[in-house]
Amino acid sequence: MAIIRSSWAAQPIAIDGTINAPQWTGAGQLRLGSAGLFLVKNDAQFLYLAFDLTGDNGNDASPGDYFWLTIDVDGNQSVTPNRDLLYGVFPGEPNRIAKCYMLRPGACTGIVNEPTESKQVMHFGPSMNSSAPHRIWEMRLSLSEIGIDFAATDRPPTLRCGIRVASTTPSFVQESPTNPFGDFSQLHQIVLARQLDSIYPPGTAGAVIGGVGLIPASAIGTDGRANTTPGYFIHAVDAAFGGTLN
């Protein structure tokens, strides 16, 4: 199992099959053996994913060229029937995403016909990782569809996923981790970003704030929350700062 740290997409990523800067700069990465790379970014609405298959240099339209992406929606490390998801390529339509529900380890429903904001595109060409033409799958998944809710926690949300990519020319099938369609206990973990990374290098962010509003610095803990004594004219108990500074 690997931990992949998604980075924040400052602008929505255009799903057009091209993997170039600046859209994919700084993306979280997972090496898929000699097949290529798995890239991850997100914003508050979508998880952006790309299979940059630098090892697939055969520009053919074979059913043997495909991807599978399993999603443990409830994160319980096992298959939950009719909740956990499998995404793949719609048969005969490489620029259309197929969505299925898992039924049990190694089995899923057929493709479901449900409204979705998720989408995917296949492209054959160069990328920021290789100038030689190769196969690229680029997609976005709706966060609400895969069970991600930023409002549910103040911690970075996580998502467990498994991958299979296949090629006809050259011939390969690469799984990561092993048996991602049948064994959810070892799926990779994507840690989503909650906001844009700081633009300041460590130690250069400027002056430390001495207080916020009427709350003195001495009453603000290292977790950013305020606690004041009952006799102080603003009695704060484990209070986070909101939109109004008193």
DORO-652150 format. One record per atom (N, C-alpha, C): atom name; residue in one letter; x, y, z; residue number from 1. Coordinates in steps of 0.1 Angstrom, whole numbers, plus 2048, in hexadecimal, padded with zeros to 3 digits. Layout:
BEGIN
  a r   u   v   w   k
 CA a   X   Y   Z NUM
...
//
This chain:
BEGIN
  a r   u   v   w   k
  N m 808 7F4 800   1
 CA m 800 800 800   1
  C m 809 80C 800   1
  N a 805 816 7F7   2
 CA a 80D 823 7F7   2
  C a 804 82E 7FB   2
  N i 80A 839 800   3
 CA i 802 845 804   3
  C i 806 84F 7F9   3
  N i 7FC 854 7F2   4
 CA i 7FE 85E 7E7   4
  C i 7F7 86B 7EC   4
  N r 7FF 876 7EC   5
 CA r 7FB 882 7F1   5
  C r 7F6 88B 7E5   5
  N s 7EA 88D 7E4   6
 CA s 7E4 895 7D9   6
  C s 7E8 8A4 7DC   6
  N s 7EA 8AB 7D1   7
 CA s 7EC 8BA 7D3   7
  C s 7E0 8C1 7CE   7
  N w 7DF 8CE 7D2   8
 CA w 7D3 8D6 7CF   8
  C w 7D4 8DB 7C1   8
  N a 7CA 8DA 7B9   9
 CA a 7C9 8E0 7AC   9
  C a 7C4 8EE 7AD   9
  N a 7CD 8F8 7AB  10
 CA a 7C9 906 7AC  10
  C a 7BE 90A 7A2  10
  N q 7BE 903 796  11
 CA q 7B4 905 78C  11
  C q 7AF 8F7 788  11
  N p 7A2 8F6 784  12
 CA p 79D 8EA 780  12
  C p 7A5 8E4 774  12
  N i 7A8 8D7 774  13
 CA i 7B0 8D1 76A  13
  C i 7A7 8CD 75E  13
  N a 7AB 8D2 752  14
 CA a 7A4 8CE 746  14
  C a 7A6 8BF 743  14
  N i 79B 8B8 742  15
 CA i 79C 8AA 73F  15
  C i 79D 8A8 730  15
  N d 7A9 8A9 72A  16
 CA d 7AB 8A8 71C  16
  C d 7B5 89E 718  16
  N g 7BB 897 722  17
 CA g 7C4 88C 71F  17
  C g 7D3 891 71E  17
  N t 7D5 89E 720  18
 CA t 7E3 8A3 720  18
  C t 7E8 8A5 72F  18
  N i 7F4 8A1 731  19
 CA i 7FA 8A2 73F  19
  C i 806 8AB 73E  19
  N n 803 8B8 740  20
 CA n 80E 8C2 73F  20
  C n 80E 8CC 74A  20
  N a 819 8D3 74B  21
 CA a 819 8DE 755  21
  C a 811 8EA 750  21
  N p 80B 8F2 758  22
 CA p 80C 8F1 767  22
  C p 801 8E9 76E  22
  N q 7F8 8E4 766  23
 CA q 7EC 8DD 76C  23
  C q 7F0 8D1 775  23
  N w 7FA 8C9 770  24
 CA w 7FE 8BD 777  24
  C w 80B 8BF 77F  24
  N t 811 8CA 77F  25
 CA t 81D 8CD 787  25
  C t 81A 8CA 796  25
  N g 823 8C3 79C  26
 CA g 822 8C1 7AB  26
  C g 817 8B6 7AF  26
  N a 812 8AF 7A5  27
 CA a 808 8A5 7A8  27
  C a 80E 899 7B0  27
  N g 805 893 7B9  28
 CA g 80A 887 7C0  28
  C g 80C 87C 7B6  28
  N q 816 873 7B8  29
 CA q 81A 869 7AE  29
  C q 81B 85C 7B4  29
  N l 818 852 7AC  30
 CA l 81A 844 7B0  30
  C l 820 83D 7A3  30
  N r 82C 837 7A5  31
 CA r 832 830 79A  31
  C r 82B 822 797  31
  N l 827 820 78B  32
 CA l 820 813 787  32
  C l 82A 80A 780  32
  N g 835 807 786  33
 CA g 83F 7FF 780  33
  C g 844 805 773  33
  N s 846 7FD 769  34
 CA s 84B 802 75C  34
  C s 83F 807 753  34
  N a 833 806 759  35
 CA a 827 80B 751  35
  C a 827 81A 751  35
  N g 82B 821 75C  36
 CA g 82A 82F 75C  36
  C g 827 835 76A  36
  N l 81F 840 76A  37
 CA l 81C 847 776  37
  C l 80D 849 778  37
  N f 809 849 785  38
 CA f 7FC 84D 789  38
  C f 7FD 85A 790  38
  N l 7F5 864 78B  39
 CA l 7F6 872 790  39
  C l 7E9 876 797  39
  N v 7EA 87E 7A1  40
 CA v 7DE 882 7A9  40
  C v 7DF 891 7AD  40
  N k 7D4 898 7AA  41
 CA k 7D1 8A5 7B0  41
  C k 7C3 8A6 7B4  41
  N n 7BF 8B1 7BB  42
 CA n 7B1 8B2 7BE  42
  C n 7AE 8C1 7C1  42
  N d 7A1 8C4 7C0  43
 CA d 79C 8D1 7C5  43
  C d 790 8CE 7CE  43
  N a 787 8D7 7D1  44
 CA a 77C 8D5 7DA  44
  C a 771 8CE 7D3  44
  N q 772 8CB 7C6  45
 CA q 767 8C5 7BF  45
  C q 76B 8B7 7B9  45
  N f 777 8B6 7B4  46
 CA f 77B 8AB 7AC  46
  C f 789 8A5 7B1  46
  N l 78A 898 7AF  47
 CA l 797 891 7B0  47
  C l 79C 88F 7A2  47
  N y 7A8 895 79E  48
 CA y 7AD 894 791  48
  C y 7B8 889 791  48
  N l 7B6 880 787  49
 CA l 7BF 874 787  49
  C l 7C4 873 778  49
  N a 7D0 86D 777  50
 CA a 7D6 86B 76A  50
  C a 7DF 85E 76A  50
  N f 7DD 856 760  51
 CA f 7E6 84B 75E  51
  C f 7EF 84F 753  51
  N d 7FC 853 756  52
 CA d 805 857 74C  52
  C d 80E 84A 748  52
  N l 809 843 73E  53
 CA l 80E 836 73C  53
  C l 81A 837 731  53
  N t 825 83B 736  54
 CA t 830 83D 72E  54
  C t 835 830 728  54
  N g 832 825 72E  55
 CA g 836 818 729  55
  C g 82D 812 71E  55
  N d 821 819 71B  56
 CA d 818 814 711  56
  C d 81A 81D 705  56
  N n 823 819 6FB  57
 CA n 826 821 6F0  57
  C n 81F 81C 6E3  57
  N g 815 813 6E4  58
 CA g 80E 80E 6D9  58
  C g 801 815 6D7  58
  N n 800 81D 6CC  59
 CA n 7F4 825 6CA  59
  C n 7E9 81C 6C2  59
  N d 7E4 813 6CA  60
 CA d 7D9 80A 6C4  60
  C d 7CC 80C 6CC  60
  N a 7C1 808 6C7  61
 CA a 7B4 809 6CD  61
  C a 7AF 7FC 6D1  61
  N s 7B7 7F4 6D8  62
 CA s 7B3 7E7 6DC  62
  C s 7AC 7E7 6EA  62
  N p 7A2 7DE 6EB  63
 CA p 79C 7DC 6F9  63
  C p 7A6 7D8 704  63
  N g 7B1 7D4 6FF  64
 CA g 7BC 7D0 709  64
  C g 7C3 7DC 70F  64
  N d 7C0 7E8 70A  65
 CA d 7C5 7F5 710  65
  C d 7BA 7FB 719  65
  N y 7BC 7FA 726  66
 CA y 7B2 7FF 72F  66
  C y 7B7 802 73D  66
  N f 7AF 807 746  67
 CA f 7B3 809 754  67
  C f 7A7 805 75C  67
  N w 7AA 800 769  68
 CA w 7A0 7FF 773  68
  C w 7A4 807 77F  68
  N l 79A 80D 785  69
 CA l 79D 815 792  69
  C l 793 811 79C  69
  N t 797 80A 7A6  70
 CA t 78D 806 7B1  70
  C t 78E 811 7BC  70
  N i 782 814 7C2  71
 CA i 781 81E 7CC  71
  C i 77A 818 7D8  71
  N d 781 818 7E4  72
 CA d 77A 814 7F0  72
  C d 773 820 7F6  72
  N v 767 822 7F2  73
 CA v 760 82E 7F5  73
  C v 75E 830 804  73
  N d 75B 826 80C  74
 CA d 759 828 81A  74
  C d 766 825 822  74
  N g 771 822 81B  75
 CA g 77E 821 822  75
  C g 77F 816 82C  75
  N n 777 80B 82B  76
 CA n 778 801 836  76
  C n 781 7F5 832  76
  N q 789 7F7 827  77
 CA q 793 7ED 823  77
  C q 78D 7E0 81E  77
  N s 780 7E0 81B  78
 CA s 77A 7D4 816  78
  C s 76F 7D8 80C  78
  N v 76A 7CF 804  79
 CA v 760 7D2 7FA  79
  C v 753 7D4 800  79
  N t 74D 7E0 7FF  80
 CA t 73F 7E2 803  80
  C t 736 7E2 7F7  80
  N p 72D 7D8 7F6  81
 CA p 725 7D6 7EA  81
  C p 71D 7E2 7E7  81
  N n 71C 7E6 7DA  82
 CA n 714 7F1 7D5  82
  C n 718 7FF 7DB  82
  N r 724 800 7E0  83
 CA r 729 80D 7E5  83
  C r 737 810 7DF  83
  N d 740 806 7E1  84
 CA d 74D 808 7DB  84
  C d 74D 807 7CC  84
  N l 756 80E 7C6  85
 CA l 755 811 7B7  85
  C l 761 80B 7AF  85
  N l 75E 808 7A3  86
 CA l 768 805 799  86
  C l 766 80E 78D  86
  N y 770 815 789  87
 CA y 770 81D 77D  87
  C y 779 817 772  87
  N g 774 819 766  88
 CA g 77C 813 75B  88
  C g 779 81A 74E  88
  N v 77C 813 743  89
 CA v 77A 819 735  89
  C v 76D 813 730  89
  N f 764 81C 72B  90
 CA f 758 818 725  90
  C f 75B 810 718  90
  N p 756 804 716  91
 CA p 759 7FB 70B  91
  C p 756 803 6FE  91
  N g 761 804 6F5  92
 CA g 760 80A 6E8  92
  C g 760 819 6E9  92
  N e 760 81F 6F5  93
 CA e 760 82E 6F6  93
  C e 76B 832 700  93
  N p 778 833 6FB  94
 CA p 783 836 704  94
  C p 782 844 70A  94
  N n 779 84D 706  95
 CA n 778 85A 70C  95
  C n 76C 85B 715  95
  N r 767 850 719  96
 CA r 75B 84F 722  96
  C r 75E 846 72E  96
  N i 75C 84C 73A  97
 CA i 75F 844 746  97
  C i 753 83A 749  97
  N a 757 82E 74E  98
 CA a 74E 824 752  98
  C a 74E 823 761  98
  N k 742 822 767  99
 CA k 741 821 775  99
  C k 739 815 779  99
  N c 73F 80D 782 100
 CA c 738 801 787 100
  C c 739 801 797 100
  N y 730 7F9 79D 101
 CA y 730 7F7 7AB 101
  C y 736 7EA 7AE 101
  N m 73E 7E9 7B8 102
 CA m 743 7DC 7BD 102
  C m 738 7D4 7C4 102
  N l 738 7C7 7C1 103
 CA l 72E 7BE 7C8 103
  C l 735 7B5 7D2 103
  N r 741 7B1 7D0 104
 CA r 749 7A9 7D9 104
  C r 757 7A9 7D3 104
  N p 761 7A4 7DB 105
 CA p 76E 7A3 7D5 105
  C p 76F 79C 7C8 105
  N g 774 7A3 7BE 106
 CA g 776 79E 7B1 106
  C g 769 79F 7A8 106
  N a 75F 7A5 7AC 107
 CA a 752 7A6 7A4 107
  C a 74C 7B3 7A6 107
  N c 746 7B8 79B 108
 CA c 73F 7C5 79B 108
  C c 732 7C4 793 108
  N t 72A 7CF 794 109
 CA t 71E 7D0 78B 109
  C t 723 7D3 77D 109
  N g 71A 7D3 774 110
 CA g 71C 7D9 767 110
  C g 71E 7E8 768 110
  N i 721 7EE 75C 111
 CA i 722 7FD 75C 111
  C i 714 803 75F 111
  N v 714 80C 769 112
 CA v 708 812 76D 112
  C v 705 81F 765 112
  N n 6F9 822 762 113
 CA n 6F5 82E 75B 113
  C n 6F0 838 765 113
  N e 6F9 83F 76B 114
 CA e 6F6 84A 775 114
  C e 6FC 857 770 114
  N p 6F5 862 773 115
 CA p 6FB 86F 771 115
  C p 708 871 779 115
  N t 712 876 772 116
 CA t 71F 878 779 116
  C t 726 884 774 116
  N e 72E 88B 77C 117
 CA e 737 895 778 117
  C e 745 890 776 117
  N s 747 883 778 118
 CA s 754 87D 776 118
  C s 755 87B 767 118
  N k 762 87B 762 119
 CA k 764 87A 754 119
  C k 773 875 752 119
  N q 776 870 746 120
 CA q 783 86C 743 120
  C q 786 86D 734 120
  N v 792 86E 730 121
 CA v 796 870 722 121
  C v 7A3 868 720 121
  N m 7A4 861 714 122
 CA m 7B0 85A 711 122
  C m 7B8 862 706 122
  N h 7C5 862 707 123
 CA h 7CD 86A 6FE 123
  C h 7DA 862 6FB 123
  N f 7DF 864 6EF 124
 CA f 7EC 85E 6EC 124
  C f 7F5 869 6E7 124
  N g 800 86B 6EF 125
 CA g 809 876 6EC 125
  C g 813 878 6F7 125
  N p 81B 882 6F6 126
 CA p 825 885 700 126
  C p 81F 88B 70D 126
  N s 827 88B 718 127
 CA s 822 891 724 127
  C s 82E 898 72B 127
  N m 82C 89E 736 128
 CA m 837 8A4 73D 128
  C m 841 89A 743 128
  N n 83D 88D 743 129
 CA n 846 882 748 129
  C n 84D 87B 73D 129
  N s 849 87D 730 130
 CA s 850 876 725 130
  C s 84C 87D 718 130
  N s 856 880 710 131
 CA s 854 886 703 131
  C s 850 87D 6F8 131
  N a 852 870 6FB 132
 CA a 84E 865 6F1 132
  C a 83E 863 6F2 132
  N p 837 862 6E7 133
 CA p 829 860 6E8 133
  C p 825 853 6EF 133
  N h 81B 854 6F8 134
 CA h 817 848 700 134
  C h 808 84A 704 134
  N r 803 840 70A 135
 CA r 7F4 840 70E 135
  C r 7F3 848 71B 135
  N i 7E8 850 71B 136
 CA i 7E5 858 727 136
  C i 7D6 856 72A 136
  N w 7D2 853 736 137
 CA w 7C4 854 73A 137
  C w 7C4 85F 745 137
  N e 7BB 869 742 138
 CA e 7BA 875 74B 138
  C e 7AB 875 74F 138
  N m 7A8 878 75C 139
 CA m 79B 877 761 139
  C m 798 880 76D 139
  N r 78C 883 770 140
 CA r 788 889 77C 140
  C r 77D 881 782 140
  N l 77D 880 78F 141
 CA l 772 879 796 141
  C l 76B 883 7A0 141
  N s 75E 884 7A0 142
 CA s 757 88C 7A9 142
  C s 759 888 7B7 142
  N l 75D 891 7C0 143
 CA l 760 88E 7CE 143
  C l 754 888 7D5 143
  N s 748 88E 7D2 144
 CA s 73C 889 7D8 144
  C s 739 87B 7D4 144
  N e 73D 877 7C8 145
 CA e 73A 86A 7C3 145
  C e 743 85F 7C9 145
  N i 74F 863 7CD 146
 CA i 758 859 7D3 146
  C i 759 85B 7E3 146
  N g 74F 862 7E8 147
 CA g 74E 862 7F7 147
  C g 757 86C 7FE 147
  N i 75C 876 7F7 148
 CA i 764 880 7FE 148
  C i 75C 88C 802 148
  N d 75D 890 80E 149
 CA d 755 89C 813 149
  C d 75F 8A4 81C 149
  N f 764 8AF 817 150
 CA f 76D 8B8 81E 150
  C f 767 8BD 82B 150
  N a 75A 8BF 82B 151
 CA a 753 8C5 837 151
  C a 752 8BB 842 151
  N a 754 8AE 840 152
 CA a 752 8A4 84A 152
  C a 75E 8A4 854 152
  N t 769 8A9 851 153
 CA t 775 8A9 85A 153
  C t 77E 8B5 857 153
  N d 786 8B9 861 154
 CA d 78F 8C3 85E 154
  C d 79D 8BE 85A 154
  N r 79E 8B0 859 155
 CA r 7AA 8AA 855 155
  C r 7AA 8A7 846 155
  N p 7B5 8A5 840 156
 CA p 7B5 8A2 831 156
  C p 7AE 894 82F 156
  N p 7A4 894 827 157
 CA p 79D 887 824 157
  C p 7A6 87E 81C 157
  N t 7A3 871 81E 158
 CA t 7AB 866 817 158
  C t 7A1 85E 80F 158
  N l 7A7 857 805 159
 CA l 7A0 84F 7FC 159
  C l 7A9 843 7F9 159
  N r 7A3 837 7F9 160
 CA r 7AA 82A 7F6 160
  C r 7A7 826 7E8 160
  N c 7B2 822 7E0 161
 CA c 7AF 81F 7D2 161
  C c 7B9 814 7CE 161
  N g 7B5 80D 7C3 162
 CA g 7BD 803 7BD 162
  C g 7BD 805 7AE 162
  N i 7C8 800 7A7 163
 CA i 7CA 803 799 163
  C i 7CE 7F7 791 163
  N r 7C8 7F6 785 164
 CA r 7CD 7ED 77B 164
  C r 7CE 7F4 76E 164
  N v 7D9 7F4 767 165
 CA v 7DA 7F9 75A 165
  C v 7E0 7EE 751 165
  N a 7DB 7EE 744 166
 CA a 7DF 7E4 73B 166
  C a 7E2 7EA 72D 166
  N s 7EB 7E3 726 167
 CA s 7EF 7E8 719 167
  C s 7F0 7DC 70F 167
  N t 7ED 7DE 703 168
 CA t 7EF 7D4 6F8 168
  C t 7FD 7D4 6F2 168
  N t 802 7E1 6EF 169
 CA t 80F 7E2 6E9 169
  C t 817 7ED 6F0 169
  N p 821 7E9 6F8 170
 CA p 824 7DB 6FB 170
  C p 81A 7D4 705 170
  N s 81A 7C7 706 171
 CA s 810 7C0 70E 171
  C s 814 7C1 71D 171
  N f 80B 7C7 725 172
 CA f 80E 7C6 734 172
  C f 801 7C8 73B 172
  N v 800 7C3 747 173
 CA v 7F5 7C6 751 173
  C v 7FC 7C9 75E 173
  N q 7FA 7D5 763 174
 CA q 801 7DA 76F 174
  C q 7F6 7DD 779 174
  N e 7F7 7D6 785 175
 CA e 7EE 7D8 790 175
  C e 7F5 7DF 79C 175
  N s 7EE 7E8 7A2 176
 CA s 7F4 7EF 7AE 176
  C s 7E9 7F2 7B8 176
  N p 7E9 7ED 7C4 177
 CA p 7F1 7E1 7C8 177
  C p 7ED 7D4 7C2 177
  N t 7F2 7C9 7C6 178
 CA t 7EE 7BC 7C1 178
  C t 7DF 7BA 7C3 178
  N n 7D8 7B5 7B9 179
 CA n 7CA 7B1 7BA 179
  C n 7C1 7BD 7BF 179
  N p 7C1 7C8 7B8 180
 CA p 7B9 7D4 7BD 180
  C p 7AA 7D2 7BA 180
  N f 7A7 7C8 7B3 181
 CA f 798 7C5 7B0 181
  C f 793 7BC 7BA 181
  N g 79B 7B4 7C1 182
 CA g 796 7AA 7CA 182
  C g 79A 7AD 7D9 182
  N d 7A5 7B3 7DC 183
 CA d 7AA 7B5 7E9 183
  C d 7AB 7C4 7EC 183
  N f 7A1 7C9 7F4 184
 CA f 7A1 7D7 7F8 184
  C f 7A9 7DB 804 184
  N s 7AF 7D1 80A 185
 CA s 7B6 7D3 817 185
  C s 7C4 7DA 815 185
  N q 7C9 7D9 809 186
 CA q 7D6 7DF 806 186
  C q 7D5 7EB 7FC 186
  N l 7CA 7F1 7FA 187
 CA l 7C9 7FB 7F0 187
  C l 7D1 807 7F4 187
  N h 7D6 80F 7EA 188
 CA h 7DE 81B 7EC 188
  C h 7D5 825 7F3 188
  N q 7DB 82F 7FA 189
 CA q 7D4 839 800 189
  C q 7D7 847 7FA 189
  N i 7CD 84E 7F5 190
 CA i 7CF 85B 7F0 190
  C i 7CB 865 7FB 190
  N v 7D4 86E 7FF 191
 CA v 7D2 879 809 191
  C v 7CF 885 801 191
  N l 7C2 88A 801 192
 CA l 7BF 896 7F9 192
  C l 7C3 8A3 800 192
  N a 7C6 8AC 7F8 193
 CA a 7CA 8BA 7FC 193
  C a 7BD 8C1 800 193
  N r 7BE 8CA 80A 194
 CA r 7B3 8D2 80E 194
  C r 7B4 8E1 809 194
  N q 7C0 8E5 805 195
 CA q 7C2 8F2 800 195
  C q 7CF 8F3 7F9 195
  N l 7D2 8FE 7F2 196
 CA l 7DE 900 7EB 196
  C l 7EA 900 7F5 196
  N d 7F5 8FA 7F1 197
 CA d 801 8FA 7FA 197
  C d 806 908 7FB 197
  N s 80D 90A 807 198
 CA s 812 917 809 198
  C s 81C 91B 7FE 198
  N i 81C 928 7FA 199
 CA i 825 92D 7F0 199
  C i 832 931 7F6 199
  N y 833 931 804 200
 CA y 83F 936 80B 200
  C y 847 92A 80F 200
  N p 854 92A 80C 201
 CA p 85D 920 811 201
  C p 85D 920 820 201
  N p 860 914 826 202
 CA p 860 913 835 202
  C p 869 91E 83B 202
  N g 864 925 845 203
 CA g 86B 92F 84D 203
  C g 86B 93D 847 203
  N t 863 93F 83B 204
 CA t 863 94C 835 204
  C t 855 951 834 204
  N a 84C 94D 83C 205
 CA a 83E 951 83B 205
  C a 83B 95E 840 205
  N g 845 965 847 206
 CA g 842 972 84C 206
  C g 841 972 85B 206
  N a 83C 97D 861 207
 CA a 83B 97E 86F 207
  C a 830 975 875 207
  N v 833 971 881 208
 CA v 829 969 889 208
  C v 81F 972 88F 208
  N i 812 96F 88D 209
 CA i 807 977 892 209
  C i 807 976 8A2 209
  N g 806 982 8A8 210
 CA g 807 983 8B6 210
  C g 7F9 981 8BD 210
  N g 7EF 982 8B5 211
 CA g 7E1 980 8BB 211
  C g 7D7 981 8B0 211
  N v 7CB 97D 8B2 212
 CA v 7C1 97E 8A8 212
  C v 7B5 985 8AE 212
  N g 7B1 990 8A9 213
 CA g 7A6 998 8B0 213
  C g 7A9 99B 8BE 213
  N l 7A0 996 8C7 214
 CA l 7A2 998 8D5 214
  C l 7A8 98C 8DC 214
  N i 7AC 983 8D5 215
 CA i 7B2 977 8DB 215
  C i 7C1 978 8DB 215
  N p 7C8 978 8E6 216
 CA p 7D6 97A 8E7 216
  C p 7DD 96D 8E2 216
  N a 7EA 96F 8DD 217
 CA a 7F2 964 8D8 217
  C a 7F3 959 8E3 217
  N s 7F4 95D 8EF 218
 CA s 7F7 953 8FA 218
  C s 7EB 94A 8FC 218
  N a 7DF 94D 8F7 219
 CA a 7D3 945 8F8 219
  C a 7D1 93C 8EC 219
  N i 7D9 93D 8E2 220
 CA i 7D8 935 8D5 220
  C i 7E2 92A 8D6 220
  N g 7DD 91D 8D5 221
 CA g 7E5 912 8D6 221
  C g 7EC 90F 8C9 221
  N t 7F5 905 8C9 222
 CA t 7FC 901 8BC 222
  C t 7F2 8FB 8B2 222
  N d 7E6 8F7 8B7 223
 CA d 7DC 8F1 8AD 223
  C d 7D4 8FC 8A7 223
  N g 7D7 909 8AA 224
 CA g 7CF 914 8A5 224
  C g 7C2 918 8AC 224
  N r 7BF 911 8B7 225
 CA r 7B3 913 8BE 225
  C r 7B5 91B 8CA 225
  N a 7AB 923 8CF 226
 CA a 7AC 92C 8DA 226
  C a 7A5 927 8E6 226
  N n 7AC 929 8F2 227
 CA n 7A6 926 8FF 227
  C n 7A9 932 908 227
  N t 79F 938 90D 228
 CA t 7A1 943 917 228
  C t 79B 940 924 228
  N t 79F 947 92F 229
 CA t 79A 944 93C 229
  C t 78C 949 93D 229
  N p 784 944 946 230
 CA p 776 948 948 230
  C p 775 957 94B 230
  N g 77F 95D 951 231
 CA g 77E 96B 955 231
  C g 781 975 949 231
  N y 787 96F 93F 232
 CA y 78A 978 933 232
  C y 77D 97C 92C 232
  N f 77D 988 927 233
 CA f 770 98D 922 233
  C f 76B 986 915 233
  N i 774 97E 90F 234
 CA i 76F 975 905 234
  C i 773 967 90A 234
  N h 769 95F 90E 235
 CA h 76C 951 913 235
  C h 76C 948 907 235
  N a 778 943 903 236
 CA a 779 93A 8F7 236
  C a 77D 92C 8FD 236
  N v 777 922 8F8 237
 CA v 77A 914 8FB 237
  C v 77D 90C 8EF 237
  N d 789 909 8EC 238
 CA d 78D 901 8E0 238
  C d 787 907 8D4 238
  N a 788 914 8D2 239
 CA a 781 91B 8C8 239
  C a 78A 91D 8BB 239
  N a 784 91A 8B0 240
 CA a 78C 91D 8A3 240
  C a 787 92A 89E 240
  N f 790 931 897 241
 CA f 78C 93E 892 241
  C f 784 93D 885 241
  N g 779 944 885 242
 CA g 770 943 879 242
  C g 771 950 871 242
  N g 765 954 86B 243
 CA g 765 95F 862 243
  C g 765 96C 868 243
  N t 762 96D 875 244
 CA t 761 97A 87C 244
  C t 76B 97B 887 244
  N l 774 985 886 245
 CA l 77D 987 891 245
  C l 778 991 89B 245
  N n 775 98C 8A7 246
 CA n 76F 995 8B1 246
  C n 77B 99E 8B7 246
//
